[in-house]
């Protein structure tokens, strides 16, 4: 199986994030989460219900994603070491830098991949837009790859930072994106509420630790005397 990269672009929110929302504080639980990405591949067989060409579906996904990022604006930002007070707290800077979106083409039918998954499972990482599972400060928090199969079916590979999303966040994100693609709106019931910091306030994990006081001659002699006293007991 060969996969050819057709294009790469960055999708940004269709409405700029207001200045007062520039910094998204991570909760204590999010700060303690490992800096890794969670990978997911969704397969969409071409059936009788959707006869639209791949280019049309690609355009719908990009447009709906841009609309989605207006509500899920932290996903278009970057994790920074320096944020608002207290200094050193890891936060997401919501700069609208965007989400990398890759389009690829596979020289095989989706049915062959699904029916012989033991053979092709080692190639599943080709449907994922990142070649490593760890994220660094300044990296995009969300990566997407749309792969078209020769039968006009598709696969959507998603890489999402674990520090900004858990399982329930995944479910909300996918449902909201689906709503945006089908109906043109995210909907108030699917708009995220960023309230985790009110329950688990951020902690300063990056503050340098104070060094222990230097040893003095008197403390060294006192320590040696104590050691000798214990050894003589």
DRENBA-56980 format. One line per field, with one value per residue (C-alpha): residue number from 1; residue in three letters; x negated, y negated, z negated. Coordinates in nm, 2 decimals. Layout:
N
nr [NUM,...]
rest [Ala,...]
east [X,...]
north [Y,...]
up [Z,...]
//
This chain:
233
nr [1,2,3,4,5,6,7,8,9,10,11,12,13,14,15,16,17,18,19,20,21,22,23,24,25,26,27,28,29,30,31,32,33,34,35,36,37,38,39,40,41,42,43,44,45,46,47,48,49,50,51,52,53,54,55,56,57,58,59,60,61,62,63,64,65,66,67,68,69,70,71,72,73,74,75,76,77,78,79,80,81,82,83,84,85,86,87,88,89,90,91,92,93,94,95,96,97,98,99,100,101,102,103,104,105,106,107,108,109,110,111,112,113,114,115,116,117,118,119,120,121,122,123,124,125,126,127,128,129,130,131,132,133,134,135,136,137,138,139,140,141,142,143,144,145,146,147,148,149,150,151,152,153,154,155,156,157,158,159,160,161,162,163,164,165,166,167,168,169,170,171,172,173,174,175,176,177,178,179,180,181,182,183,184,185,186,187,188,189,190,191,192,193,194,195,196,197,198,199,200,201,202,203,204,205,206,207,208,209,210,211,212,213,214,215,216,217,218,219,220,221,222,223,224,225,226,227,228,229,230,231,232,233]
rest [Unk,Unk,Unk,Unk,Unk,Unk,Unk,Unk,Unk,Unk,Unk,Unk,Unk,Unk,Unk,Unk,Unk,Unk,Unk,Unk,Unk,Unk,Unk,Unk,Unk,Unk,Unk,Unk,Unk,Unk,Unk,Unk,Unk,Unk,Unk,Unk,Unk,Unk,Unk,Unk,Unk,Unk,Unk,Unk,Unk,Unk,Unk,Unk,Unk,Unk,Unk,Unk,Unk,Unk,Unk,Unk,Unk,Unk,Unk,Unk,Unk,Unk,Unk,Unk,Unk,Unk,Unk,Unk,Unk,Unk,Unk,Unk,Unk,Unk,Unk,Unk,Unk,Unk,Unk,Unk,Unk,Unk,Unk,Unk,Unk,Unk,Unk,Unk,Unk,Unk,Unk,Unk,Unk,Unk,Unk,Unk,Unk,Unk,Unk,Unk,Unk,Unk,Unk,Unk,Unk,Unk,Unk,Unk,Unk,Unk,Unk,Unk,Unk,Unk,Unk,Unk,Unk,Unk,Unk,Unk,Unk,Unk,Unk,Unk,Unk,Unk,Unk,Unk,Unk,Unk,Unk,Unk,Unk,Unk,Unk,Unk,Unk,Unk,Unk,Unk,Unk,Unk,Unk,Unk,Unk,Unk,Unk,Unk,Unk,Unk,Unk,Unk,Unk,Unk,Unk,Unk,Unk,Unk,Unk,Unk,Unk,Unk,Unk,Unk,Unk,Unk,Unk,Unk,Unk,Unk,Unk,Unk,Unk,Unk,Unk,Unk,Unk,Unk,Unk,Unk,Unk,Unk,Unk,Unk,Unk,Unk,Unk,Unk,Unk,Unk,Unk,Unk,Unk,Unk,Unk,Unk,Unk,Unk,Unk,Unk,Unk,Unk,Unk,Unk,Unk,Unk,Unk,Unk,Unk,Unk,Unk,Unk,Unk,Unk,Unk,Unk,Unk,Unk,Unk,Unk,Unk,Unk,Unk,Unk,Unk,Unk,Unk,Unk,Unk,Unk,Unk,Unk,Unk]
east [0.00,-0.13,0.00,-0.08,-0.06,0.14,0.15,0.09,0.25,0.34,0.70,0.77,1.09,1.33,1.37,1.07,1.04,1.11,0.80,0.95,0.95,0.59,0.47,0.64,0.53,0.48,0.62,0.40,0.51,0.43,0.09,0.01,0.11,-0.17,-0.27,-0.16,0.09,0.39,0.43,0.76,0.85,1.21,1.30,1.59,1.69,1.84,2.20,2.52,2.61,2.33,2.22,2.04,1.68,1.39,1.30,1.65,1.62,1.28,1.41,1.69,1.46,1.22,1.50,1.68,1.35,1.28,1.63,1.57,1.24,1.42,1.58,1.29,1.04,0.77,0.71,0.59,0.34,0.01,-0.12,-0.36,-0.59,-0.52,-0.16,0.03,-0.04,-0.17,-0.48,-0.59,-0.24,-0.19,0.10,0.24,0.19,0.49,0.32,0.53,0.22,0.44,0.46,0.24,0.47,0.31,0.48,0.35,0.43,0.40,0.36,0.59,0.96,1.08,1.25,0.92,0.77,1.07,1.10,0.73,0.66,0.39,0.19,0.24,0.25,-0.12,-0.04,0.23,-0.02,-0.03,0.33,0.22,0.06,-0.21,-0.51,-0.57,-0.34,-0.49,-0.42,-0.65,-0.59,-0.50,-0.37,-0.01,0.23,0.44,0.33,0.57,0.52,0.79,0.69,0.89,0.90,0.92,1.28,1.37,1.40,1.21,1.01,0.98,0.67,0.68,0.39,0.49,0.28,0.38,0.31,0.61,0.85,0.97,1.22,1.53,1.36,1.30,1.67,1.78,1.53,1.64,2.01,1.97,1.77,2.03,2.30,2.09,2.05,2.41,2.60,2.36,2.36,2.20,2.50,2.51,2.56,2.22,2.03,1.75,1.73,1.38,1.45,1.20,0.97,1.24,1.25,0.88,0.68,0.35,0.03,-0.31,-0.50,-0.78,-0.89,-1.25,-1.31,-1.51,-1.86,-1.94,-2.16,-2.54,-2.72,-2.93,-3.23,-3.02,-2.74,-2.99,-3.15,-2.81,-2.71,-3.03,-2.99,-2.63,-2.74,-3.02,-2.77,-2.53,-2.81,-2.92,-2.57]
north [0.00,-0.34,-0.67,-0.99,-1.33,-1.56,-1.88,-2.04,-2.36,-2.52,-2.57,-2.87,-2.98,-3.17,-3.43,-3.57,-3.48,-3.79,-3.94,-3.86,-3.49,-3.49,-3.27,-2.94,-2.82,-2.44,-2.28,-2.10,-1.77,-1.88,-2.00,-1.67,-1.48,-1.35,-1.57,-1.31,-1.28,-1.05,-0.90,-0.80,-0.68,-0.69,-0.51,-0.62,-0.37,-0.50,-0.39,-0.48,-0.76,-0.99,-1.03,-1.36,-1.37,-1.36,-1.72,-1.83,-1.63,-1.78,-2.13,-2.06,-1.93,-2.23,-2.48,-2.31,-2.28,-2.65,-2.72,-2.46,-2.62,-2.94,-2.76,-2.52,-2.81,-2.66,-2.38,-2.65,-2.78,-2.66,-2.54,-2.79,-2.78,-3.13,-3.24,-3.48,-3.50,-3.30,-3.30,-2.96,-2.81,-2.61,-2.76,-2.76,-3.08,-3.11,-3.28,-3.13,-2.98,-2.70,-2.33,-2.14,-1.96,-1.71,-1.55,-1.22,-0.94,-0.56,-0.32,-0.06,-0.02,-0.06,0.28,0.45,0.28,0.36,0.72,0.80,0.58,0.82,0.75,0.37,0.28,0.21,-0.06,-0.23,-0.49,-0.62,-0.74,-0.95,-1.30,-1.28,-1.05,-1.09,-1.06,-1.34,-1.71,-1.99,-2.35,-2.55,-2.25,-2.24,-2.07,-1.91,-1.75,-1.61,-1.39,-1.31,-1.01,-0.92,-0.55,-0.44,-0.34,-0.70,-0.60,-0.80,-0.78,-1.07,-1.05,-1.27,-1.35,-1.55,-1.66,-1.47,-1.78,-1.97,-1.69,-1.37,-1.11,-1.33,-1.61,-1.38,-1.29,-1.65,-1.76,-1.49,-1.55,-1.92,-1.89,-1.66,-1.91,-2.19,-1.98,-1.87,-2.18,-2.46,-2.54,-2.39,-2.46,-2.59,-2.24,-2.14,-2.45,-2.36,-2.52,-2.58,-2.55,-2.29,-2.54,-2.65,-2.29,-2.21,-2.54,-2.55,-2.48,-2.62,-2.31,-2.51,-2.73,-2.67,-2.49,-2.68,-2.54,-2.40,-2.62,-2.57,-2.36,-2.55,-2.43,-2.43,-2.23,-1.98,-1.93,-1.89,-1.63,-1.44,-1.44,-1.32,-1.04,-0.93,-0.95,-0.72,-0.47,-0.45,-0.37]
up [0.00,0.10,-0.03,0.16,-0.01,0.22,0.02,-0.32,-0.46,-0.78,-0.88,-1.10,-1.29,-1.06,-1.33,-1.52,-1.89,-2.10,-2.29,-2.63,-2.54,-2.43,-2.72,-2.80,-3.14,-3.18,-3.49,-3.74,-3.59,-3.24,-3.35,-3.50,-3.18,-2.97,-2.67,-2.41,-2.13,-2.11,-1.76,-1.60,-1.25,-1.13,-0.81,-0.59,-0.32,0.00,0.00,0.19,-0.04,0.06,0.42,0.38,0.53,0.29,0.36,0.24,-0.08,-0.14,-0.10,-0.34,-0.61,-0.58,-0.59,-0.88,-1.07,-1.04,-1.18,-1.46,-1.56,-1.65,-1.94,-2.01,-1.98,-2.21,-1.95,-1.70,-1.95,-2.09,-2.43,-2.58,-2.88,-2.98,-3.03,-3.25,-3.63,-3.80,-3.59,-3.46,-3.44,-3.12,-2.92,-2.57,-2.38,-2.16,-1.86,-1.58,-1.43,-1.31,-1.26,-1.00,-0.75,-0.52,-0.21,-0.08,0.16,0.12,0.41,0.26,0.19,-0.17,-0.16,-0.11,-0.42,-0.64,-0.53,-0.57,-0.87,-1.01,-0.69,-0.68,-1.05,-1.04,-0.78,-0.98,-1.10,-0.74,-0.79,-1.09,-1.01,-1.28,-1.29,-1.66,-1.97,-2.18,-2.16,-2.25,-2.35,-2.04,-1.84,-1.70,-1.94,-1.67,-1.34,-1.07,-0.76,-0.51,-0.29,0.03,0.13,0.50,0.44,0.33,-0.03,-0.29,-0.61,-0.86,-1.09,-1.40,-1.64,-1.94,-2.24,-2.56,-2.76,-2.61,-2.56,-2.73,-2.62,-2.67,-2.49,-2.19,-2.18,-2.20,-1.93,-1.68,-1.74,-1.71,-1.39,-1.24,-1.33,-1.17,-0.85,-0.82,-0.93,-0.90,-1.28,-1.59,-1.81,-2.16,-2.31,-2.16,-2.24,-2.49,-2.84,-2.96,-3.34,-3.45,-3.61,-3.85,-3.99,-3.95,-3.97,-3.78,-3.96,-3.89,-3.77,-3.59,-3.88,-3.96,-4.29,-4.55,-4.61,-4.96,-5.18,-5.13,-5.38,-5.63,-5.83,-6.15,-6.00,-5.86,-6.20,-6.36,-6.11,-6.16,-6.53,-6.51,-6.28,-6.52,-6.81,-6.63,-6.54,-6.90,-7.03]
//
